[in-house]
Amino acid sequence: MKATINIKTGSPRIARSLANSIEPDNLSAPPSVEIRTRTKRDIVISSVVCRESLETLIATVDDLLVCMDAAYKTLDVIEDEE
C-alpha cells in the first residue's frame, strides 16, 4: 500500500526546512514501512509505502502529518520573527 502527501508551503526555503526537519522520523520507521520525502519548488512530497496492514499505513501517515504540522508551525513562527 502507498500514500503520497503533497504540502504546498509557499516558499522553497520553508519546503526544504520542513523536509529536513522530518528526516529523522523517516529514518526511524519500522522495516516494513518506507518513507521518502523530497521537495519540488515550494512543495514537500512524502511517499509512504507500507508492507503491513492498512491500519499501519494510516497510523504512519497520521504520525507524519502531526510531525509536519509541528515543524511547519515552528518554521512559521521563526519566519515571522525574522
Secondary structure per residue as TSV (DSSP state, phi and psi in degrees):
chain	resnum	aa	ss	phi	psi
A	1	M	-	360.0	148.2
A	2	K	E	-141.4	143.0
A	3	A	E	-133.2	142.0
A	4	T	E	-123.3	131.6
A	5	I	E	-116.4	126.8
A	6	N	E	-117.0	124.7
A	7	I	E	-124.1	116.8
A	8	K	E	-85.8	120.9
A	9	T	-	-99.2	-20.5
A	10	G	S	89.3	-5.1
A	11	S	-	-152.2	126.1
A	12	P	H	-57.8	-35.9
A	13	R	H	-64.3	-45.2
A	14	I	H	-64.8	-40.5
A	15	A	H	-59.5	-46.8
A	16	R	H	-63.1	-42.9
A	17	S	H	-63.9	-41.3
A	18	L	H	-64.7	-45.1
A	19	A	H	-61.9	-42.5
A	20	N	H	-66.1	-34.6
A	21	S	H	-70.4	-25.9
A	22	I	H	-97.7	-1.8
A	23	E	H	-56.4	-42.9
A	24	P	H	-59.2	-35.5
A	25	D	H	-66.4	-38.0
A	26	N	H	-62.8	-40.1
A	27	L	H	-71.0	-23.9
A	28	S	T	-94.3	11.2
A	29	A	S	-66.3	150.5
A	30	P	-	-62.7	159.4
A	31	P	T	-57.0	-26.9
A	32	S	T	-85.6	0.6
A	33	V	E	-125.0	131.2
A	34	E	E	-120.2	127.5
A	35	I	E	-123.7	126.3
A	36	R	E	-125.4	130.4
A	37	T	E	-124.7	135.0
A	38	R	E	-143.0	173.0
A	39	T	E	-122.9	152.9
A	40	K	E	-140.1	104.4
A	41	R	T	55.9	-114.1
A	42	D	T	-103.2	21.6
A	43	I	E	-115.5	132.8
A	44	V	E	-97.2	126.4
A	45	I	E	-118.7	116.9
A	46	S	E	-116.7	129.8
A	47	S	E	-112.6	130.4
A	48	V	E	-117.6	122.9
A	49	V	E	-114.0	126.9
A	50	C	E	-124.3	127.5
A	51	R	S	-102.2	17.4
A	52	E	S	-112.0	-135.5
A	53	S	-	-90.2	164.6
A	54	L	H	-60.4	-36.7
A	55	E	H	-60.8	-39.1
A	56	T	H	-66.2	-41.8
A	57	L	H	-61.5	-46.7
A	58	I	H	-62.4	-44.2
A	59	A	H	-63.7	-39.6
A	60	T	H	-66.0	-45.6
A	61	V	H	-62.8	-41.2
A	62	D	H	-61.1	-47.4
A	63	D	H	-60.2	-43.0
A	64	L	H	-62.6	-43.1
A	65	L	H	-65.8	-38.5
A	66	V	H	-63.2	-44.5
A	67	C	H	-64.3	-42.4
A	68	M	H	-63.9	-40.5
A	69	D	H	-62.9	-46.0
A	70	A	H	-63.3	-44.1
A	71	A	H	-65.4	-41.3
A	72	Y	H	-64.0	-43.0
A	73	K	H	-63.1	-39.4
A	74	T	H	-64.9	-45.7
A	75	L	H	-64.7	-35.5
A	76	D	H	-63.9	-42.1
A	77	V	H	-65.1	-42.5
A	78	I	H	-62.4	-44.2
A	79	E	H	-58.2	-43.1
A	80	D	H	-64.5	-33.6
A	81	E	H	-77.6	-22.1
A	82	E	-	-80.9	360.0
